[in-house]
Amino acid sequence: MDDAEPLTFDNISLDSTESMDVDFGAYITAGLPGWTPMLADDTRQVHAVMKPYRSKDGHYVIRPIEGSKKAITVTYMGELKHFKVHTKAERGQHVHYIYRDGYHCSSLKGLIDYYRDNDLCKEPGITGCGHIRLRRPINYDESNLG
């Protein structure tokens, strides 16, 4: 993928009416492995941060996109795969998920923990999708980002 191309998500997007724009401040702590709040939703910056890790599967960051929404970028077979984290109200609480019919969790940390042991790529027909798991979080602060 050319670093100048826009990032596209490897999970199937949902209608905006199903997914909520939630302020994650109450749901994410600075200690969440892989959480990189200062990583802009910018193709070149995401590729620059992930470049040293592309040769090994499972390195990941959790980053902000589209206002207060979040995405997970993970290395897989020398490429970057991007998964949007969806959030909605369910039985009076916010739940996070990657796929509408997939695993739902009330905490983002619980969702990350689940995908350490389970494949992120639920849809085997998606090109380049295989046994993608979150193995090694990449943590950065602003001094590491150019």
N, CA, C and O atoms as a GROMACS GRO file, in nm:
protein
  584
    1MET      N    1   0.084  -0.119   0.000
    1MET     CA    2   0.000   0.000   0.000
    1MET      C    3   0.088   0.124   0.000
    1MET      O    4   0.183   0.133   0.078
    2ASP      N    5   0.058   0.218  -0.084
    2ASP     CA    6   0.129   0.344  -0.090
    2ASP      C    7   0.094   0.425   0.035
    2ASP      O    8  -0.023   0.434   0.073
    3ASP      N    9   0.195   0.484   0.098
    3ASP     CA   10   0.172   0.560   0.220
    3ASP      C   11   0.080   0.680   0.200
    3ASP      O   12   0.026   0.732   0.298
    4ALA      N   13   0.061   0.724   0.077
    4ALA     CA   14  -0.024   0.839   0.050
    4ALA      C   15  -0.171   0.801   0.032
    4ALA      O   16  -0.258   0.887   0.033
    5GLU      N   17  -0.199   0.671   0.016
    5GLU     CA   18  -0.337   0.628  -0.002
    5GLU      C   19  -0.413   0.642   0.129
    5GLU      O   20  -0.355   0.626   0.237
    6PRO      N   21  -0.544   0.672   0.122
    6PRO     CA   22  -0.622   0.682   0.245
    6PRO      C   23  -0.634   0.546   0.312
    6PRO      O   24  -0.632   0.443   0.245
    7LEU      N   25  -0.646   0.546   0.444
    7LEU     CA   26  -0.662   0.422   0.518
    7LEU      C   27  -0.803   0.369   0.497
    7LEU      O   28  -0.900   0.445   0.505
    8THR      N   29  -0.814   0.240   0.471
    8THR     CA   30  -0.945   0.177   0.460
    8THR      C   31  -0.953   0.069   0.567
    8THR      O   32  -0.851   0.012   0.606
    9PHE      N   33  -1.073   0.042   0.613
    9PHE     CA   34  -1.091  -0.052   0.722
    9PHE      C   35  -1.115  -0.192   0.669
    9PHE      O   36  -1.180  -0.211   0.566
   10ASP      N   37  -1.061  -0.290   0.740
   10ASP     CA   38  -1.070  -0.429   0.699
   10ASP      C   39  -1.193  -0.499   0.759
   10ASP      O   40  -1.221  -0.614   0.724
   11ASN      N   41  -1.265  -0.432   0.846
   11ASN     CA   42  -1.392  -0.487   0.893
   11ASN      C   43  -1.505  -0.413   0.822
   11ASN      O   44  -1.489  -0.300   0.778
   12ILE      N   45  -1.618  -0.478   0.812
   12ILE     CA   46  -1.733  -0.422   0.741
   12ILE      C   47  -1.790  -0.306   0.822
   12ILE      O   48  -1.825  -0.322   0.939
   13SER      N   49  -1.799  -0.188   0.759
   13SER     CA   50  -1.852  -0.072   0.828
   13SER      C   51  -2.002  -0.083   0.847
   13SER      O   52  -2.072  -0.151   0.771
   14LEU      N   53  -2.050  -0.017   0.949
   14LEU     CA   54  -2.192  -0.019   0.981
   14LEU      C   55  -2.254   0.116   0.949
   14LEU      O   56  -2.183   0.215   0.931
   15ASP      N   57  -2.385   0.117   0.942
   15ASP     CA   58  -2.454   0.244   0.926
   15ASP      C   59  -2.422   0.332   1.046
   15ASP      O   60  -2.410   0.283   1.158
   16SER      N   61  -2.409   0.461   1.023
   16SER     CA   62  -2.377   0.552   1.133
   16SER      C   63  -2.488   0.556   1.237
   16SER      O   64  -2.464   0.600   1.349
   17THR      N   65  -2.608   0.512   1.203
   17THR     CA   66  -2.717   0.512   1.300
   17THR      C   67  -2.699   0.403   1.405
   17THR      O   68  -2.753   0.416   1.515
   18GLU      N   69  -2.624   0.297   1.374
   18GLU     CA   70  -2.602   0.189   1.469
   18GLU      C   71  -2.484   0.216   1.560
   18GLU      O   72  -2.487   0.177   1.677
   19SER      N   73  -2.383   0.282   1.511
   19SER     CA   74  -2.262   0.307   1.586
   19SER      C   75  -2.269   0.449   1.642
   19SER      O   76  -2.311   0.541   1.571
   20MET      N   77  -2.228   0.467   1.766
   20MET     CA   78  -2.239   0.596   1.831
   20MET      C   79  -2.103   0.665   1.834
   20MET      O   80  -2.000   0.599   1.838
   21ASP      N   81  -2.103   0.797   1.833
   21ASP     CA   82  -1.982   0.874   1.856
   21ASP      C   83  -1.975   0.898   2.005
   21ASP      O   84  -2.043   0.987   2.057
   22VAL      N   85  -1.894   0.821   2.076
   22VAL     CA   86  -1.889   0.824   2.220
   22VAL      C   87  -1.760   0.891   2.265
   22VAL      O   88  -1.655   0.870   2.205
   23ASP      N   89  -1.769   0.972   2.370
   23ASP     CA   90  -1.649   1.028   2.429
   23ASP      C   91  -1.581   0.918   2.509
   23ASP      O   92  -1.632   0.875   2.613
   24PHE      N   93  -1.466   0.872   2.460
   24PHE     CA   94  -1.398   0.759   2.522
   24PHE      C   95  -1.319   0.799   2.646
   24PHE      O   96  -1.258   0.712   2.709
   25GLY      N   97  -1.318   0.925   2.682
   25GLY     CA   98  -1.240   0.968   2.797
   25GLY      C   99  -1.272   0.888   2.922
   25GLY      O  100  -1.182   0.858   3.001
   26ALA      N  101  -1.395   0.853   2.941
   26ALA     CA  102  -1.436   0.778   3.059
   26ALA      C  103  -1.408   0.630   3.045
   26ALA      O  104  -1.412   0.557   3.144
   27TYR      N  105  -1.379   0.584   2.925
   27TYR     CA  106  -1.366   0.440   2.900
   27TYR      C  107  -1.224   0.394   2.875
   27TYR      O  108  -1.197   0.274   2.880
   28ILE      N  109  -1.132   0.486   2.847
   28ILE     CA  110  -0.995   0.448   2.816
   28ILE      C  111  -0.903   0.513   2.917
   28ILE      O  112  -0.917   0.631   2.948
   29THR      N  113  -0.810   0.436   2.969
   29THR     CA  114  -0.712   0.492   3.060
   29THR      C  115  -0.578   0.500   2.987
   29THR      O  116  -0.556   0.432   2.887
   30ALA      N  117  -0.492   0.584   3.039
   30ALA     CA  118  -0.359   0.600   2.977
   30ALA      C  119  -0.282   0.469   2.979
   30ALA      O  120  -0.190   0.451   2.899
   31GLY      N  121  -0.318   0.377   3.068
   31GLY     CA  122  -0.247   0.251   3.080
   31GLY      C  123  -0.292   0.143   2.983
   31GLY      O  124  -0.241   0.031   2.989
   32LEU      N  125  -0.387   0.171   2.896
   32LEU     CA  126  -0.435   0.070   2.802
   32LEU      C  127  -0.324   0.036   2.703
   32LEU      O  128  -0.277   0.125   2.631
   33PRO      N  129  -0.280  -0.090   2.698
   33PRO     CA  130  -0.170  -0.127   2.607
   33PRO      C  131  -0.204  -0.094   2.461
   33PRO      O  132  -0.309  -0.133   2.410
   34GLY      N  133  -0.114  -0.022   2.396
   34GLY     CA  134  -0.132   0.014   2.256
   34GLY      C  135  -0.206   0.144   2.232
   34GLY      O  136  -0.212   0.191   2.119
   35TRP      N  137  -0.264   0.203   2.336
   35TRP     CA  138  -0.340   0.328   2.320
   35TRP      C  139  -0.244   0.442   2.289
   35TRP      O  140  -0.156   0.475   2.368
   36THR      N  141  -0.263   0.502   2.172
   36THR     CA  142  -0.178   0.609   2.123
   36THR      C  143  -0.265   0.728   2.084
   36THR      O  144  -0.292   0.749   1.965
   37PRO      N  145  -0.310   0.806   2.182
   37PRO     CA  146  -0.408   0.913   2.153
   37PRO      C  147  -0.354   1.025   2.064
   37PRO      O  148  -0.432   1.094   1.999
   38MET      N  149  -0.221   1.044   2.061
   38MET     CA  150  -0.169   1.154   1.980
   38MET      C  151  -0.140   1.114   1.836
   38MET      O  152  -0.097   1.197   1.756
   39LEU      N  153  -0.163   0.987   1.803
   39LEU     CA  154  -0.142   0.941   1.665
   39LEU      C  155  -0.260   0.988   1.580
   39LEU      O  156  -0.372   0.940   1.596
   40ALA      N  157  -0.233   1.079   1.490
   40ALA     CA  158  -0.338   1.138   1.408
   40ALA      C  159  -0.396   1.035   1.310
   40ALA      O  160  -0.331   0.936   1.276
   41ASP      N  161  -0.517   1.060   1.267
   41ASP     CA  162  -0.580   0.975   1.166
   41ASP      C  163  -0.525   1.019   1.030
   41ASP      O  164  -0.596   1.074   0.946
   42ASP      N  165  -0.396   0.994   1.012
   42ASP     CA  166  -0.321   1.040   0.896
   42ASP      C  167  -0.242   0.922   0.841
   42ASP      O  168  -0.163   0.860   0.914
   43THR      N  169  -0.261   0.890   0.714
   43THR     CA  170  -0.199   0.774   0.652
   43THR      C  171  -0.048   0.772   0.670
   43THR      O  172   0.007   0.670   0.712
   44ARG      N  173   0.018   0.881   0.640
   44ARG     CA  174   0.164   0.883   0.647
   44ARG      C  175   0.214   0.862   0.790
   44ARG      O  176   0.311   0.790   0.812
   45GLN      N  177   0.148   0.924   0.885
   45GLN     CA  178   0.192   0.912   1.024
   45GLN      C  179   0.170   0.768   1.076
   45GLN      O  180   0.256   0.714   1.144
   46VAL      N  181   0.057   0.710   1.045
   46VAL     CA  182   0.029   0.572   1.087
   46VAL      C  183   0.132   0.477   1.027
   46VAL      O  184   0.185   0.390   1.096
   47HIS      N  185   0.160   0.493   0.898
   47HIS     CA  186   0.259   0.407   0.832
   47HIS      C  187   0.399   0.429   0.890
   47HIS      O  188   0.475   0.332   0.906
   48ALA      N  189   0.435   0.552   0.922
   48ALA     CA  190   0.567   0.580   0.979
   48ALA      C  191   0.584   0.514   1.116
   48ALA      O  192   0.689   0.457   1.145
   49VAL      N  193   0.482   0.522   1.198
   49VAL     CA  194   0.488   0.462   1.331
   49VAL      C  195   0.497   0.310   1.322
   49VAL      O  196   0.570   0.248   1.399
   50MET      N  197   0.423   0.249   1.230
   50MET     CA  198   0.415   0.104   1.222
   50MET      C  199   0.527   0.041   1.139
   50MET      O  200   0.550  -0.080   1.148
   51LYS      N  201   0.596   0.120   1.058
   51LYS     CA  202   0.697   0.066   0.966
   51LYS      C  203   0.801  -0.026   1.032
   51LYS      O  204   0.828  -0.133   0.978
   52PRO      N  205   0.858   0.010   1.146
   52PRO     CA  206   0.959  -0.078   1.206
   52PRO      C  207   0.905  -0.214   1.252
   52PRO      O  208   0.983  -0.305   1.280
   53TYR      N  209   0.774  -0.227   1.261
   53TYR     CA  210   0.712  -0.347   1.316
   53TYR      C  211   0.645  -0.436   1.211
   53TYR      O  212   0.597  -0.544   1.244
   54ARG      N  213   0.642  -0.392   1.086
   54ARG     CA  214   0.566  -0.462   0.982
   54ARG      C  215   0.613  -0.604   0.954
   54ARG      O  216   0.535  -0.684   0.903
   55SER      N  217   0.737  -0.637   0.984
   55SER     CA  218   0.788  -0.769   0.950
   55SER      C  219   0.737  -0.880   1.043
   55SER      O  220   0.753  -0.998   1.012
   56LYS      N  221   0.677  -0.843   1.155
   56LYS     CA  222   0.624  -0.943   1.247
   56LYS      C  223   0.476  -0.919   1.271
   56LYS      O  224   0.433  -0.806   1.294
   57ASP      N  225   0.399  -1.025   1.266
   57ASP     CA  226   0.254  -1.016   1.284
   57ASP      C  227   0.217  -0.981   1.428
   57ASP      O  228   0.285  -1.022   1.523
   58GLY      N  229   0.110  -0.906   1.443
   58GLY     CA  230   0.048  -0.885   1.573
   58GLY      C  231   0.084  -0.759   1.648
   58GLY      O  232   0.030  -0.735   1.756
   59HIS      N  233   0.176  -0.676   1.595
   59HIS     CA  234   0.203  -0.547   1.660
   59HIS      C  235   0.083  -0.456   1.632
   59HIS      O  236   0.030  -0.455   1.521
   60TYR      N  237   0.039  -0.381   1.733
   60TYR     CA  238  -0.080  -0.300   1.712
   60TYR      C  239  -0.077  -0.170   1.791
   60TYR      O  240  -0.007  -0.156   1.891
   61VAL      N  241  -0.155  -0.074   1.741
   61VAL     CA  242  -0.186   0.050   1.812
   61VAL      C  243  -0.337   0.068   1.810
   61VAL      O  244  -0.406   0.021   1.720
   62ILE      N  245  -0.384   0.135   1.912
   62ILE     CA  246  -0.524   0.178   1.916
   62ILE      C  247  -0.517   0.329   1.903
   62ILE      O  248  -0.445   0.395   1.978
   63ARG      N  249  -0.591   0.384   1.807
   63ARG     CA  250  -0.574   0.526   1.775
   63ARG      C  251  -0.709   0.593   1.752
   63ARG      O  252  -0.808   0.527   1.720
   64PRO      N  253  -0.710   0.725   1.770
   64PRO     CA  254  -0.835   0.798   1.745
   64PRO      C  255  -0.861   0.815   1.596
   64PRO      O  256  -0.768   0.833   1.516
   65ILE      N  257  -0.987   0.810   1.559
   65ILE     CA  258  -1.031   0.840   1.422
   65ILE      C  259  -1.162   0.916   1.433
   65ILE      O  260  -1.230   0.909   1.535
   66GLU      N  261  -1.199   0.987   1.329
   66GLU     CA  262  -1.332   1.048   1.318
   66GLU      C  263  -1.384   1.104   1.450
   66GLU      O  264  -1.485   1.057   1.502
   67GLY      N  265  -1.316   1.202   1.502
   67GLY     CA  266  -1.360   1.263   1.628
   67GLY      C  267  -1.322   1.176   1.746
   67GLY      O  268  -1.203   1.159   1.775
   68SER      N  269  -1.421   1.120   1.815
   68SER     CA  270  -1.390   1.040   1.934
   68SER      C  271  -1.397   0.890   1.910
   68SER      O  272  -1.387   0.812   2.005
   69LYS      N  273  -1.413   0.847   1.785
   69LYS     CA  274  -1.413   0.704   1.756
   69LYS      C  275  -1.270   0.650   1.757
   69LYS      O  276  -1.173   0.726   1.756
   70LYS      N  277  -1.258   0.517   1.759
   70LYS     CA  278  -1.128   0.453   1.769
   70LYS      C  279  -1.110   0.349   1.661
   70LYS      O  280  -1.207   0.296   1.606
   71ALA      N  281  -0.981   0.318   1.630
   71ALA     CA  282  -0.947   0.212   1.536
   71ALA      C  283  -0.828   0.137   1.590
   71ALA      O  284  -0.749   0.190   1.669
   72ILE      N  285  -0.816   0.012   1.548
   72ILE     CA  286  -0.700  -0.070   1.580
   72ILE      C  287  -0.626  -0.093   1.449
   72ILE      O  288  -0.684  -0.136   1.350
   73THR      N  289  -0.496  -0.064   1.449
   73THR     CA  290  -0.411  -0.094   1.334
   73THR      C  291  -0.315  -0.201   1.379
   73THR      O  292  -0.248  -0.188   1.482
   74VAL      N  293  -0.308  -0.310   1.301
   74VAL     CA  294  -0.227  -0.426   1.339
   74VAL      C  295  -0.143  -0.473   1.219
   74VAL      O  296  -0.188  -0.465   1.105
   75THR      N  297  -0.022  -0.521   1.248
   75THR     CA  298   0.063  -0.574   1.141
   75THR      C  299   0.024  -0.718   1.111
   75THR      O  300  -0.004  -0.797   1.201
   76TYR      N  301   0.023  -0.750   0.980
   76TYR     CA  302  -0.011  -0.886   0.938
   76TYR      C  303   0.050  -0.912   0.800
   76TYR      O  304   0.018  -0.843   0.704
   77MET      N  305   0.137  -1.010   0.792
   77MET     CA  306   0.201  -1.051   0.667
   77MET      C  307   0.265  -0.934   0.593
   77MET      O  308   0.252  -0.921   0.471
   78GLY      N  309   0.335  -0.848   0.667
   78GLY     CA  310   0.405  -0.735   0.608
   78GLY      C  311   0.316  -0.617   0.573
   78GLY      O  312   0.364  -0.519   0.516
   79GLU      N  313   0.190  -0.625   0.606
   79GLU     CA  314   0.095  -0.517   0.576
   79GLU      C  315   0.035  -0.464   0.704
   79GLU      O  316   0.055  -0.519   0.812
   80LEU      N  317  -0.040  -0.354   0.690
   80LEU     CA  318  -0.118  -0.300   0.800
   80LEU      C  319  -0.264  -0.328   0.775
   80LEU      O  320  -0.314  -0.306   0.665
   81LYS      N  321  -0.332  -0.375   0.878
   81LYS     CA  322  -0.476  -0.397   0.871
   81LYS      C  323  -0.540  -0.302   0.971
   81LYS      O  324  -0.491  -0.286   1.083
   82HIS      N  325  -0.650  -0.240   0.931
   82HIS     CA  326  -0.716  -0.139   1.012
   82HIS      C  327  -0.858  -0.185   1.044
   82HIS      O  328  -0.933  -0.224   0.954
   83PHE      N  329  -0.894  -0.182   1.171
   83PHE     CA  330  -1.026  -0.224   1.215
   83PHE      C  331  -1.089  -0.114   1.299
   83PHE      O  332  -1.032  -0.070   1.398
   84LYS      N  333  -1.207  -0.069   1.257
   84LYS     CA  334  -1.280   0.033   1.332
   84LYS      C  335  -1.344  -0.032   1.454
   84LYS      O  336  -1.403  -0.140   1.444
   85VAL      N  337  -1.333   0.034   1.568
   85VAL     CA  338  -1.400  -0.011   1.690
   85VAL      C  339  -1.534   0.061   1.695
   85VAL      O  340  -1.540   0.184   1.703
   86HIS      N  341  -1.641  -0.017   1.690
   86HIS     CA  342  -1.775   0.040   1.698
   86HIS      C  343  -1.822   0.039   1.842
   86HIS      O  344  -1.780  -0.046   1.921
   87THR      N  345  -1.907   0.134   1.876
   87THR     CA  346  -1.961   0.145   2.011
   87THR      C  347  -2.110   0.175   2.001
   87THR      O  348  -2.153   0.258   1.921
   88LYS      N  349  -2.188   0.107   2.084
   88LYS     CA  350  -2.331   0.135   2.089
   88LYS      C  351  -2.384   0.108   2.228
   88LYS      O  352  -2.318   0.043   2.310
   89ALA      N  353  -2.503   0.159   2.255
   89ALA     CA  354  -2.569   0.133   2.382
   89ALA      C  355  -2.638  -0.002   2.373
   89ALA      O  356  -2.707  -0.032   2.276
   90GLU      N  357  -2.618  -0.083   2.476
   90GLU     CA  358  -2.679  -0.215   2.479
   90GLU      C  359  -2.714  -0.246   2.625
   90GLU      O  360  -2.625  -0.254   2.710
   91ARG      N  361  -2.841  -0.263   2.653
   91ARG     CA  362  -2.888  -0.292   2.789
   91ARG      C  363  -2.836  -0.190   2.891
   91ARG      O  364  -2.792  -0.226   3.000
   92GLY      N  365  -2.843  -0.064   2.854
   92GLY     CA  366  -2.808   0.043   2.946
   92GLY      C  367  -2.659   0.072   2.962
   92GLY      O  368  -2.622   0.152   3.048
   93GLN      N  369  -2.574   0.009   2.884
   93GLN     CA  370  -2.431   0.040   2.891
   93GLN      C  371  -2.371   0.048   2.752
   93GLN      O  372  -2.430   0.001   2.655
   94HIS      N  373  -2.254   0.107   2.743
   94HIS     CA  374  -2.184   0.112   2.615
   94HIS      C  375  -2.109  -0.017   2.594
   94HIS      O  376  -2.044  -0.068   2.685
   95VAL      N  377  -2.117  -0.071   2.472
   95VAL     CA  378  -2.042  -0.191   2.437
   95VAL      C  379  -1.957  -0.161   2.314
   95VAL      O  380  -1.996  -0.082   2.227
   96HIS      N  381  -1.842  -0.225   2.308
   96HIS     CA  382  -1.746  -0.206   2.199
   96HIS      C  383  -1.738  -0.336   2.120
   96HIS      O  384  -1.746  -0.445   2.177
   97TYR      N  385  -1.721  -0.323   1.988
   97TYR     CA  386  -1.712  -0.442   1.904
   97TYR      C  387  -1.647  -0.406   1.772
   97TYR      O  388  -1.639  -0.290   1.733
   98ILE      N  389  -1.600  -0.512   1.702
   98ILE     CA  390  -1.540  -0.495   1.570
   98ILE      C  391  -1.643  -0.530   1.462
   98ILE      O  392  -1.654  -0.460   1.362
   99TYR      N  393  -1.717  -0.637   1.484
   99TYR     CA  394  -1.820  -0.682   1.390
   99TYR      C  395  -1.955  -0.684   1.459
   99TYR      O  396  -1.966  -0.721   1.576
  100ARG      N  397  -2.057  -0.644   1.387
  100ARG     CA  398  -2.194  -0.638   1.438
  100ARG      C  399  -2.235  -0.769   1.505
  100ARG      O  400  -2.294  -0.767   1.614
  101ASP      N  401  -2.206  -0.882   1.442
  101ASP     CA  402  -2.246  -1.011   1.496
  101ASP      C  403  -2.133  -1.079   1.573
  101ASP      O  404  -2.143  -1.197   1.606
  102GLY      N  405  -2.026  -1.007   1.600
  102GLY     CA  406  -1.910  -1.064   1.668
  102GLY      C  407  -1.913  -1.039   1.817
  102GLY      O  408  -2.018  -1.010   1.876
  103TYR      N  409  -1.799  -1.051   1.877
  103TYR     CA  410  -1.782  -1.035   2.021
  103TYR      C  411  -1.809  -0.890   2.062
  103TYR      O  412  -1.760  -0.798   1.998
  104HIS      N  413  -1.887  -0.870   2.168
  104HIS     CA  414  -1.917  -0.739   2.226
  104HIS      C  415  -1.863  -0.736   2.368
  104HIS      O  416  -1.870  -0.836   2.440
  105CYS      N  417  -1.809  -0.622   2.410
  105CYS     CA  418  -1.753  -0.611   2.544
  105CYS      C  419  -1.778  -0.471   2.599
  105CYS      O  420  -1.778  -0.373   2.524
  106SER      N  421  -1.800  -0.462   2.730
  106SER     CA  422  -1.828  -0.332   2.791
  106SER      C  423  -1.702  -0.249   2.812
  106SER      O  424  -1.711  -0.131   2.845
  107SER      N  425  -1.584  -0.309   2.794
  107SER     CA  426  -1.460  -0.231   2.805
  107SER      C  427  -1.373  -0.253   2.681
  107SER      O  428  -1.373  -0.361   2.623
  108LEU      N  429  -1.302  -0.150   2.644
  108LEU     CA  430  -1.211  -0.162   2.530
  108LEU      C  431  -1.097  -0.258   2.564
  108LEU      O  432  -1.052  -0.333   2.477
  109LYS      N  433  -1.051  -0.256   2.688
  109LYS     CA  434  -0.946  -0.350   2.729
  109LYS      C  435  -0.994  -0.494   2.714
  109LYS      O  436  -0.919  -0.580   2.670
  110GLY      N  437  -1.118  -0.521   2.752
  110GLY     CA  438  -1.174  -0.655   2.736
  110GLY      C  439  -1.181  -0.698   2.590
  110GLY      O  440  -1.157  -0.814   2.558
  111LEU      N  441  -1.214  -0.603   2.502
  111LEU     CA  442  -1.218  -0.632   2.358
  111LEU      C  443  -1.078  -0.666   2.306
  111LEU      O  444  -1.060  -0.762   2.230
  112ILE      N  445  -0.978  -0.588   2.348
  112ILE     CA  446  -0.840  -0.614   2.309
  112ILE      C  447  -0.795  -0.750   2.360
  112ILE      O  448  -0.735  -0.828   2.287
  113ASP      N  449  -0.824  -0.779   2.486
  113ASP     CA  450  -0.786  -0.908   2.543
  113ASP      C  451  -0.849  -1.024   2.465
  113ASP      O  452  -0.784  -1.126   2.443
  114TYR      N  453  -0.973  -1.009   2.425
  114TYR     CA  454  -1.042  -1.114   2.348
  114TYR      C  455  -0.968  -1.142   2.217
  114TYR      O  456  -0.949  -1.257   2.179
  115TYR      N  457  -0.928  -1.034   2.148
  115TYR     CA  458  -0.862  -1.052   2.017
  115TYR      C  459  -0.713  -1.086   2.028
  115TYR      O  460  -0.644  -1.094   1.926
  116ARG      N  461  -0.664  -1.104   2.147
  116ARG     CA  462  -0.530  -1.162   2.165
  116ARG      C  463  -0.537  -1.313   2.141
  116ARG      O  464  -0.441  -1.374   2.095
  117ASP      N  465  -0.652  -1.372   2.174
  117ASP     CA  466  -0.671  -1.517   2.164
  117ASP      C  467  -0.762  -1.559   2.051
  117ASP      O  468  -0.775  -1.678   2.022
  118ASN      N  469  -0.827  -1.464   1.985
  118ASN     CA  470  -0.923  -1.494   1.879
  118ASN      C  471  -0.892  -1.410   1.756
  118ASN      O  472  -0.841  -1.299   1.768
  119ASP      N  473  -0.922  -1.464   1.639
  119ASP     CA  474  -0.892  -1.396   1.514
  119ASP      C  475  -0.974  -1.269   1.496
  119ASP      O  476  -1.095  -1.270   1.516
  120LEU      N  477  -0.906  -1.162   1.459
  120LEU     CA  478  -0.973  -1.035   1.430
  120LEU      C  479  -1.050  -1.042   1.299
  120LEU      O  480  -1.150  -0.972   1.282
  121CYS      N  481  -1.006  -1.124   1.209
  121CYS     CA  482  -1.066  -1.131   1.076
  121CYS      C  483  -1.173  -1.239   1.073
  121CYS      O  484  -1.145  -1.356   1.047
  122LYS      N  485  -1.295  -1.198   1.099
  122LYS     CA  486  -1.408  -1.290   1.105
  122LYS      C  487  -1.451  -1.336   0.966
  122LYS      O  488  -1.502  -1.446   0.950
  123GLU      N  489  -1.430  -1.252   0.868
  123GLU     CA  490  -1.478  -1.279   0.733
  123GLU      C  491  -1.365  -1.340   0.650
  123GLU      O  492  -1.280  -1.267   0.600
  124PRO      N  493  -1.362  -1.474   0.633
  124PRO     CA  494  -1.252  -1.536   0.559
  124PRO      C  495  -1.244  -1.494   0.413
  124PRO      O  496  -1.139  -1.510   0.351
  125GLY      N  497  -1.350  -1.440   0.356
  125GLY     CA  498  -1.349  -1.398   0.217
  125GLY      C  499  -1.281  -1.264   0.193
  125GLY      O  500  -1.258  -1.226   0.078
  126ILE      N  501  -1.249  -1.192   0.301
  126ILE     CA  502  -1.184  -1.062   0.286
  126ILE      C  503  -1.041  -1.085   0.240
  126ILE      O  504  -0.969  -1.165   0.301
  127THR      N  505  -0.999  -1.018   0.135
  127THR     CA  506  -0.865  -1.034   0.080
  127THR      C  507  -0.759  -1.006   0.185
  127THR      O  508  -0.763  -0.905   0.255
  128GLY      N  509  -0.663  -1.099   0.194
  128GLY     CA  510  -0.551  -1.080   0.285
  128GLY      C  511  -0.583  -1.102   0.431
  128GLY      O  512  -0.503  -1.068   0.518
  129CYS      N  513  -0.698  -1.160   0.460
  129CYS     CA  514  -0.738  -1.181   0.598
  129CYS      C  515  -0.711  -1.325   0.638
  129CYS      O  516  -0.745  -1.419   0.566
  130GLY      N  517  -0.652  -1.342   0.751
  130GLY     CA  518  -0.623  -1.475   0.802
  130GLY      C  519  -0.631  -1.474   0.953
  130GLY      O  520  -0.726  -1.420   1.010
  131HIS      N  521  -0.533  -1.531   1.016
  131HIS     CA  522  -0.532  -1.541   1.162
  131HIS      C  523  -0.466  -1.418   1.223
  131HIS      O  524  -0.353  -1.424   1.272
  132ILE      N  525  -0.538  -1.308   1.219
  132ILE     CA  526  -0.486  -1.182   1.271
  132ILE      C  527  -0.521  -1.173   1.420
  132ILE      O  528  -0.638  -1.176   1.457
  133ARG      N  529  -0.419  -1.162   1.503
  133ARG     CA  530  -0.440  -1.149   1.646
  133ARG      C  531  -0.356  -1.034   1.700
  133ARG      O  532  -0.251  -1.000   1.644
  134LEU      N  533  -0.403  -0.975   1.808
  134LEU     CA  534  -0.332  -0.865   1.872
  134LEU      C  535  -0.230  -0.924   1.969
  134LEU      O  536  -0.268  -0.977   2.074
  135ARG      N  537  -0.103  -0.914   1.936
  135ARG     CA  538   0.001  -0.979   2.016
  135ARG      C  539   0.089  -0.881   2.094
  135ARG      O  540   0.114  -0.902   2.213
  136ARG      N  541   0.134  -0.774   2.028
  136ARG     CA  542   0.232  -0.685   2.090
  136ARG      C  543   0.188  -0.539   2.076
  136ARG      O  544   0.190  -0.484   1.966
  137PRO      N  545   0.148  -0.476   2.185
  137PRO     CA  546   0.108  -0.335   2.177
  137PRO      C  547   0.230  -0.246   2.153
  137PRO      O  548   0.339  -0.271   2.205
  138ILE      N  549   0.208  -0.142   2.074
  138ILE     CA  550   0.310  -0.040   2.051
  138ILE      C  551   0.262   0.084   2.126
  138ILE      O  552   0.154   0.135   2.097
  139ASN      N  553   0.341   0.131   2.220
  139ASN     CA  554   0.304   0.250   2.296
  139ASN      C  555   0.399   0.364   2.260
  139ASN      O  556   0.521   0.349   2.266
  140TYR      N  557   0.343   0.477   2.225
  140TYR     CA  558   0.420   0.595   2.187
  140TYR      C  559   0.371   0.715   2.266
  140TYR      O  560   0.257   0.720   2.312
  141ASP      N  561   0.460   0.810   2.280
  141ASP     CA  562   0.417   0.941   2.327
  141ASP      C  563   0.459   1.040   2.218
  141ASP      O  564   0.522   1.002   2.119
  142GLU      N  565   0.423   1.165   2.237
  142GLU     CA  566   0.448   1.264   2.132
  142GLU      C  567   0.595   1.278   2.096
  142GLU      O  568   0.626   1.314   1.982
  143SER      N  569   0.684   1.252   2.188
  143SER     CA  570   0.826   1.267   2.157
  143SER      C  571   0.873   1.160   2.058
  143SER      O  572   0.976   1.177   1.994
  144ASN      N  573   0.798   1.048   2.046
  144ASN     CA  574   0.834   0.944   1.952
  144ASN      C  575   0.777   0.968   1.813
  144ASN      O  576   0.821   0.904   1.717
  145LEU      N  577   0.682   1.057   1.801
  145LEU     CA  578   0.616   1.080   1.673
  145LEU      C  579   0.676   1.202   1.606
  145LEU      O  580   0.692   1.308   1.666
  146GLY      N  581   0.708   1.184   1.477
  146GLY     CA  582   0.772   1.293   1.404
  146GLY      C  583   0.682   1.392   1.346
  146GLY      O  584   0.728   1.487   1.282
   0.00000   0.00000   0.00000
